[in-house]
Amino acid sequence: MQVYISSGFDALTEEHELVKQAILDANHFPSDLYYSEDTSPSVNIHMGLMTRLITDSDVFILILGEKFGPSFFMNTSQVNYEYLLARELNKPIFVFRISNDILRTKVDSGAFSLEEVYESHHRARFRGFKHRITSQNAVLNINHLEQLKTYVMRSLSEAEVHLGLNGWIRAEKHPAYQEVEKLQRELEKVKSKQQILIRETSRPAPESRQTKLGDFTYEEILYALTSRSINIDEDDAREFGLDKTHLTLLELLIEYHALLADGIPEVKTKPLDEMLKVHLVKVIQPLGLIEVTQQTIGEIPFVTKKLSANGFTLIGKIYSGAFKEINI
């Protein structure tokens, strides 16, 4: 199980390293990313790396102190961005709030200055951030470091049970998990097909393949989808729940239209989403079959691409048998 650790470094370095060691002791894999204006790559590259790490992680841990963290992009801090991204990706989130007694000890001992431990530049924004964290999540208060290690180990055990993960093995790589995923996807396809057919039966069939759907005719859209095909590695095909490795884009659209109906985030996510974005979405979006939506969480905009009304119409026509040569 991969666990992403988010915290302001500097004053919380000791706590951060303790959590990392607890994750290793539990036979899991910790990940994090430190940003420095002096040594880190460009902001865009840093954001890409951070997004990839959080996407690949199974669990998100936030160590909450009394400092917002470095502000370096989109007028917010790395910790805030990491948290909002984890929520957008529906990651299980565990929050450990370091007590004021521990923080005051850091200052009183002379190890850190008051400004290094407590927020002084963005107080109002930090209060809003902390309120959002504490109102959206169960928060465990940490009064001493040994308690932090115990709580982390306990939380990881809960995550294992919840996610069906064990140690270093990712569940989605297990054949049984892949088979369940495939069956669930088939069920979603059946439900989606039923809903589309109900919607489509109230509409007349198109006069011909020359009928326009948006700016293009059905003929032009179907040609674009049937004249292009992709080859998928056998291991990837197995992970994606596919029975074959060579598919046309039309077959890909039919196979995953239910997933596209829910939407695929623009940020890098799991391999299946990335495959669809690279091979399918980039073709059908200019055809008007994909719509782009934007949702702002906190201060960060997240873009999602999903099947448009025209996309649903095309799938409905296919399922209703409007194109006899296409077999479902």
KEROMAR-354554 format. One line per 2 residues: number of its first residue (from 1); for each residue x, y, z of C-alpha. Coordinates in steps of 0.5 Angstrom, whole numbers, plus 500, padded with zeros to 3 digits. Layout:
N
NUM> X,Y,Z; ...
// end
This chain:
328
1> 500,500,500; 503,507,498
3> 502,512,503; 503,520,501
5> 505,524,507; 503,532,507
7> 506,537,512; 510,543,513
9> 517,541,513; 522,545,517
11> 518,545,524; 514,538,523
13> 520,535,520; 521,530,526
15> 514,528,526; 514,527,518
17> 520,522,519; 516,519,525
19> 510,518,520; 515,515,515
21> 518,510,519; 511,508,522
23> 509,507,515; 515,503,513
25> 515,499,520; 508,497,517
27> 511,494,511; 508,500,507
29> 511,505,502; 511,512,504
31> 512,518,499; 512,525,500
33> 515,531,496; 519,537,499
35> 519,544,495; 525,549,495
37> 525,555,491; 532,554,491
39> 533,547,489; 526,544,486
41> 525,544,479; 520,549,476
43> 513,550,479; 509,546,473
45> 514,540,474; 514,540,481
47> 506,540,481; 506,534,476
49> 511,530,480; 506,531,486
51> 500,530,483; 503,523,480
53> 505,521,487; 498,523,490
55> 494,519,485; 499,513,485
57> 498,513,493; 492,509,496
59> 492,513,503; 493,520,504
61> 496,523,511; 496,530,513
63> 500,532,519; 497,539,521
65> 501,544,525; 500,551,526
67> 503,554,520; 500,554,513
69> 507,552,509; 510,555,503
71> 506,559,498; 509,558,491
73> 503,557,486; 496,559,485
75> 496,563,491; 496,557,496
77> 501,553,499; 503,546,497
79> 500,543,503; 493,546,501
81> 494,543,494; 496,536,496
83> 490,536,501; 485,539,496
85> 488,534,490; 487,528,495
87> 480,530,496; 478,530,489
89> 481,524,488; 477,521,493
91> 483,518,497; 482,516,504
93> 485,521,509; 488,521,516
95> 489,528,519; 494,528,525
97> 494,535,529; 500,536,533
99> 498,539,540; 500,546,542
101> 504,544,547; 509,540,543
103> 509,546,538; 511,551,544
105> 516,546,546; 520,547,539
107> 520,554,540; 522,554,548
109> 527,550,547; 530,554,541
111> 530,549,536; 525,554,532
113> 523,561,532; 516,563,533
115> 515,564,526; 517,558,524
117> 512,554,528; 506,559,528
119> 503,562,521; 504,569,521
121> 503,572,514; 497,568,512
123> 493,568,518; 486,568,516
125> 487,564,510; 490,559,515
127> 484,559,519; 480,557,513
129> 484,552,511; 484,549,518
131> 477,550,519; 476,546,512
133> 480,540,515; 477,539,521
135> 470,540,519; 471,535,513
137> 475,530,517; 476,526,523
139> 482,529,526; 486,525,531
141> 490,530,536; 497,528,538
143> 500,530,545; 506,526,544
145> 510,523,539; 509,516,541
147> 502,517,541; 503,519,533
149> 506,513,531; 501,508,535
151> 495,512,531; 499,512,525
153> 500,504,525; 492,503,527
155> 490,508,522; 494,504,516
157> 491,497,519; 484,501,518
159> 486,503,511; 488,496,509
161> 481,493,511; 477,498,508
163> 481,498,501; 483,491,501
165> 490,492,501; 496,488,504
167> 503,490,505; 507,492,499
169> 502,489,494; 497,493,491
171> 490,490,490; 488,492,483
173> 494,488,481; 491,481,484
175> 487,477,479; 481,476,483
177> 481,484,484; 481,485,476
179> 476,480,475; 471,484,480
181> 473,490,477; 471,487,470
183> 464,485,473; 463,491,476
185> 464,495,469; 460,490,465
187> 454,491,470; 455,499,469
189> 455,498,462; 448,494,462
191> 445,499,467; 448,505,462
193> 445,501,456; 438,501,459
195> 438,508,461; 440,510,454
197> 435,505,451; 430,508,455
199> 432,515,453; 433,513,446
201> 426,510,444; 422,516,445
203> 426,519,439; 426,518,432
205> 432,514,429; 436,518,424
207> 434,519,417; 441,516,415
209> 448,516,417; 449,523,413
211> 444,526,419; 448,531,423
213> 450,530,430; 453,537,432
215> 458,539,427; 459,533,424
217> 455,527,421; 454,520,424
219> 458,518,418; 464,522,419
221> 464,521,427; 463,513,426
223> 469,513,420; 473,517,425
225> 472,512,431; 472,505,426
227> 478,507,422; 483,508,428
229> 485,503,433; 490,501,438
231> 494,496,441; 494,495,448
233> 500,491,452; 497,484,454
235> 498,486,462; 495,492,461
237> 489,489,457; 488,484,463
239> 489,490,468; 483,494,464
241> 479,488,464; 479,487,457
243> 479,481,453; 483,483,447
245> 489,487,446; 487,490,439
247> 481,495,439; 478,500,435
249> 476,507,438; 469,505,437
251> 470,499,441; 474,503,446
253> 468,508,447; 463,503,447
255> 467,499,453; 468,505,457
257> 462,510,456; 460,509,463
259> 466,511,466; 466,517,461
261> 459,519,463; 462,519,470
263> 468,523,468; 476,523,468
265> 480,528,471; 485,532,467
267> 490,531,472; 494,525,472
269> 490,519,475; 490,511,474
271> 493,508,468; 486,506,465
273> 484,514,465; 491,516,462
275> 490,511,456; 483,513,455
277> 485,520,455; 491,519,450
279> 488,515,445; 480,516,446
281> 478,523,449; 483,527,444
283> 479,524,438; 472,525,440
285> 473,531,444; 474,535,437
287> 468,531,435; 463,534,440
289> 462,528,444; 466,530,450
291> 465,536,455; 469,539,459
293> 467,541,466; 471,545,472
295> 470,545,479; 473,549,484
297> 475,546,491; 478,551,496
299> 482,555,491; 484,550,486
301> 480,549,480; 480,541,478
303> 478,540,470; 474,534,468
305> 472,531,462; 466,527,461
307> 461,524,455; 457,530,452
309> 450,530,451; 452,528,443
311> 456,523,446; 450,520,450
313> 446,520,443; 451,517,439
315> 451,511,444; 444,511,444
317> 443,510,437; 448,505,437
319> 445,501,442; 438,502,439
321> 441,499,433; 440,505,428
323> 447,502,425; 446,495,423
325> 453,494,421; 455,495,428
327> 454,489,433; 454,490,441
// end
